[in-house]
């Protein structure tokens, strides 16, 4: 039988430690919230959070919580290439809302 997993979506990075200590199995960070906090340093901030979450043997999911417009496609392609090349460990899952973003991720 497959074990259930408690995933908590957080709007601020400061909440990650609290929800994991409260018993969450995984945390989901939303792209919009993360960019507001980290701006151009998005990948560095994500890498730090991955290291912390994995040190607790928990999982981190990253959600692209928006529907992309044509002008977003170039930015997303560049971001996915950077994710692949720069981050030591990719998020445990990437959550997408938009079929176009799904094609880019795949």
N, C-alpha and C positions, 0 to 999 in steps of 0.2 A: 504494500500500500504506500502510495506517495505521501510524503509529509507536507502539510500545509506550511506556507511561508507568510509571515507578516511583513509587508512592505509598507513603509511610511514615506509619503512624499513631503519634502521639507521646502519651505520657501526661503530659508536663510541657512547659511552654512553653520552658524552658531548652534542650530538645533540638532545637528547630526549626532553629536556626542550624547545628548540627552535622550534622543529616541532610541539609540542603540543600547544605552545603559538601561532603559526602561523595558527592553525585551524585544525590540524589533529585530528581525532576521536580516533585513535589508533596508536600505534607504534609497529613495529616488530623488535626484536633484533635477530640477527643471531648468532648461536652457535660459529662459528669460530672467529668472531670478539670479542665476549664476552670473550672467553677463552684467547685470546691474551691479553686482558686488565686486566682480573681478575685472570687468572691462577687457582691455587688451591682454591682460595676464590670465585669460581664461584657462589655457592649458596647464599652466603652472599650478593654479589653484585646484584644478581637477586632479592633477597628479598628487598633490599633497593630501587631498581628501581620500583618494584611492589607497594610498599608503596607510593612512590612519584606519580606514574601515577594514582593510584586509588584515591589519595587525590584530584586529579583534575577531578574525575569522568570520566576518560578516560580508555582505555583498553590497555593491554600489551600482545603481542603475542611473542612467542619464537619459532624460526625456527631452525630446525636441517638441515642446508643447505649443506648437503653432502650426498654422497652415501656411505653407511657403507661397510666395508670389514669385513671378519671373525674376525680379531683381534680387531675390534671396538665393537663387541657385548657385551663382558663382561663389558667393561667400560660403555656402554650405559645402561645395566641392573642395574649396581650399581648407576649410575646417576639418573635413573628414581625412584629407591627405595628411594634415598636421597631426591629427589624432593617431593615425596609423604609424607615422614615422617618429613621433616625439615621445609619446607616452609609453613608459616601460610596461605597464599593464593596462590594457583597455578596460573600460567599465565592464561589469559582468553582463550587462544587457543595455541595449539602446532601445528606448521606447519612442515610437514615432506616431504622430496623429495623421500625417498627410501621406497619401499614396506616392506622391512625387518624391518626398523625402525618403520614403521606404526604398524606392528604386535607387536613389543615390547611396544609401547606406549599404544596400545589398551589393 
